[in-house]
Amino acid sequence: MNLHKNFIRIEITPPMREIAVYHARRRSEKIKRRFVPENAPLSALESNFVGALGEVAVRYLFSGQKELKDDYDLGKTDSGDVRINGKMYDIKSEGVPLSLYIKLYEGRIKPYEPYGCRVWTAKHLAHLPKYDGGVIFTALPIMQTEQQKQDELLRKDILEGMDHLIILGYALPEEIRAKKPQRYSPPHPVSGKRYPYYSPNMVFHHSELHPVHSLINR
């Protein structure tokens, strides 16, 4: 695979994975998801792992620190995931099935394809003022496995297959506010087919995002 020029790849180390597993379990204990689609490729616990791993990897890139706060018992919303150059960012991470992940990795995926766009739920717009830097989007590969997902299971093939992460870019707060929430993906230019989202989302194709290289070079 040839990594798209605007993306950054981070290798996942065993300590990163261990930290993400711990926080995935803690989040599953303390933060109950309202709705997990039956046809989603990952369980709620595995989705929490993806989210935690994204935070670990991005924090490591910018600060050299991997640890995340364990303040779930307080029941408070977070103040942001990572501070970069004095600004706070939210980190939105997504697991993508391998066949589509390869296209995303190389920057070939189209907006109208499944997983063609990065999404940030409109339900979180009230929290956007906290993220004065914006939202950073990352993705990880979901490997094929014969093991069925279960609520309390972190499947070995899934975890070990996520041996790296790519940072796709970031969107500024004003760019997020300018988006109209969408319940469906952009339409296919010929068939008009659209894929439903689980909730209204602010939708970005990776070509609309700012490269994270620009944050590193400041």
Secondary structure, DSSP 8 states (H G I E B T S, - for coil): ----TT-EEEE--HHHHHHHHHHHHHHHHH---S---TT-SS-HHHHHHHHHHHHHHHHHHHHS-------GGGT---S-SEEETTEEEEEEEEEEEHHHHHHHHTT---TTSTT-EEEEEGGGGGGGGG-SSEEEEEEEEE---SS---TT---HHHHHH--EEEEEEEE-HHHHHHS--EEE----TTT----EEEEEEEEEEGGGSB-THHHHT-
